[in-house]
Structure formats: C-alpha cells, structure tokens
Amino acid sequence: MAAPAAVLAAKAALVAATDKRTWTAIASVAAAILTPFILIIVVLLSTLSGTADHNNAAVDLTFNGGYLSSGLPADYRMYIEKMRGSFTDLDAALAEINGMAEDGEVDAYRVKSIFYSLFFGADQPRMNDGDYRRFADCFVTYEEREDEDGETYTVAVPIIDLEAVYGNLSAALGRTITAENKSNAARIYLLAMYGPAAVPGGGNGLPPGVSMGDGSFAALMAEATRYIGYPYVWGGSSPSTSFDCSGYVCWVYTHSGVYNLPRTTATGIYDQCSLVPKAEMQPGDLLFFTRTYASSGPVSHVGIYVGAGQMLHCGSPIGYANINSVYWTEHFYAVGRLPAG
C-alpha cells in the first residue's frame, strides 16, 4: 500500500496534468477563434499605414509611367494599366482640341486628374473610344471666328471656371460629381504636377513646411485645407458662397484663431502686414502678387505660404501652387507678415 504522501503527490500530479491539458485546449480554441481577427486587424493596420504612399505611387505610375512592380496588388496593377490606356486616348482627344485653340490650351493634367478621380477603381475604368473626346469637350467651349478673308473657322476656348466644367461633366456622364470627387481631383492634380511635397500630408501626415513653434501654423492649415477644391467666386467670403482670394485668406486667418482679419481686399490685407524679405519668408506668411488681373492698385492677389516653394490660395479652385513657376515669379509683388496674435 502506497504511503499517503505518495498518493497525494500522484493525485496532485494528475490534477496538474489535467489542468495543463485543459488550459492548453482552451488556449488552442481561443487562438483558433482569435487568430482570424488578429490577422484582419494586422492587415487593416498595414493597409492604413501605407495608404498615402500607395496612392501616391499609383498616381505617379499612372501619370508618369514606369515599371509596375509585382508587389502592387493585382487590382491596382489592372487599374493603373487601364488608366494609362485611357490617358493615351485622352491625349489624342486633347491634341485635336488644342489644335483648334487660340487662347491657350486645355490643361492635360487637369483633365486627367479629374478623369482619374472619377474612374480609378470603378467597375468600368475604360470608356468607349468616342467618349474620350466627349469627356475632353467638357473642358472647352467652341466659338466661330472670322479670319482676315472673312472665312469662318471654329476655335476651342478653355473653360476657366472649374464648376462649369463639372456641370458639363455631370450632364455628359449622367452622374453627380460629388465634393469628394472634386477634392480628390484637386489632390491628384497637385500630386501629379508637383509631387507629394505639394499635397497636404505629402505622404507623411504633415502639411508641407515647418509648423510654427506655438502651433499657429498647424491651426492655420487645419482650417485652410478644409476648403481645397472649392471654386473661385468673385466677392465670395464664406464656405456657403465659396471664396475669392482675399475672402479665403480673411476667413482662414480669422476662423483658425491665428489672427482676426475682418473681410477686406488683397490690398487691405497688404496694408496690415509688415514686409518680409522673400529669402526670410516662413510658413504662414502672406504672398502678394500684382497684375494677375486689371485692378485699381498694384496688389491683385494673395496666397498663404506653406513652405516647400508652395502657396495655398484661392485659384480656380482653391489649391496649392508652385510659387517658383514662371507665372507666379513674373507677378510676385511682396511677402507680408501679420502682427502676432
């Protein structure tokens, strides 16, 4: 007969073994149940963390060509390939239209950016051959003119008002062009033209430029970027009416809390600023331009400097512009800085 201590030890060992098997079984079942959810979470986090870079790469590959890496998801590869084919057809249509232009050509990047925003990822990313010309026609009006001999001919005139373009596209495509479509098109245009540095976030979650130490630039950009894609409206001064250049700047500075700037003109804003040498301008300073249209004074346009050679301004539509381009360099007037607080 076994000693009582030995019996107790054997029972304890049996219980321990049973508990161990039980907990192992429970752990196995729990792992089987939870693993799919854990994998889903990991995939989602990986996807979200790479979304900006991935979208930037897709835009770059579509607009600028290049090797399609096997690392890209199959559906993205397909859409990029189909979008490239669509761009070739759009280029052909625009070549015909611009061959009829006398007052400036249609901006091919603008046409393609809007097309990309409307069709990338769609069930049918390609159109029928004739539809590309009809799409491109939404960006122009046609006028009959006479030459020196009195012969009439047709001229394609680019439409400056982007909202008119969207109205034409809505009618031609039989669909509503949403605010999200417009905002995406504006972002794609900047990304295609100037690269990630020109786009809010730039692929890294931060606006271009360096935030001011007190956080005022971050507050300014948080308000300013809300209205990217809004159309230019002469005299506009609020989101309900949209904006013109000075109305946009006044609204952004006032409603961001950076500086109380009641509605005034570009000249009125200029008069409140201290002038800063261009070499010393900082993000958040104001850029003033002259002769952008026939105005009563020298200052005719204003934008917000955001760093990296870019300004955010109310063009057509609100968006970023490269201040080192020929146009803005020729029309540059001054850099101004509003008083602190």
Order of alpha helices (4+ residues) and beta strands (2+ residues): alpha-alpha-alpha-alpha-beta-beta-alpha-alpha-alpha-beta-beta-alpha-alpha-beta-beta-beta-beta-beta-alpha-beta
